[in-house]
Amino acid sequence: MSRAARKPPAERRAELAAAARAVALDEGLAAVTLRAVAARAGVTPALVAHYHESMDGLVAETFVSVVAAELDELRALLAAAPDPVSRLAGLVGTLLDGSRDDVTVIWVEAYALGRRNAELGSAVRDQMDAWSDVIEGVIESGAATGDFRTEDPRAAAWQLLGMIDGLNAHALVRWGGAAERGSLLAHALEGMLGLGRGVLLVG
């Protein structure tokens, strides 16, 4: 490989981060290695190592870049919804429609890899907190308007997040009816939050 053209450090770091993200989304988080990132960026592994002394750190950064972007998209979607019920229905619909399987793979791998990669494990916990906070906010807003009935919005958010993660992980190996995931979760939430049957079904 010919020697890479010299670039400002910030530009090079951004380039390598983009390459790592592309590798993760195409091949999974476990595929983010020195050689894979270097090949995707068109540079030498030594150059990647120069900017990222710890591959554990690069994997953690890559995980955050992928899942934080998804959460930003979700925040925008929720902000556009007119009321708490619509926000919750939109959340269920968009997270279980099968369009985010590449990100689901990143999450599932991160749970496993984070057991031995302390930086990744910490990043996973932080991102789980961020997701839980957003979902809790939706549930709290519905409780405040009287649309939802719950004494513990945080516990409800935790349960919802666990159900979403589980159903999406199942879908990766085509276990259970993919088309039924949304309705199963919607009906469970309706019961949990005191909503009428079918209120949360979307699409």
Secondary structure, DSSP 8 states (H G I E B T S, - for coil): --------HHHHHHHHHHHHHHHHHHH-GGG--HHHHHHHHTS-HHHHHHH-S-HHHHHHHHHHHHHHHHHHHHHHHHHHSSSHHHHHHHHHHHHTSSTTHHHHHHHHHHHHHTTT-HHHHHHHHHHHHHHHHHHHHHHHHHHHHTSS--S-HHHHHHHHHHHHHHHHHHHHTT-S-GGGHHHHHHHHHHHHTT--TTTT---
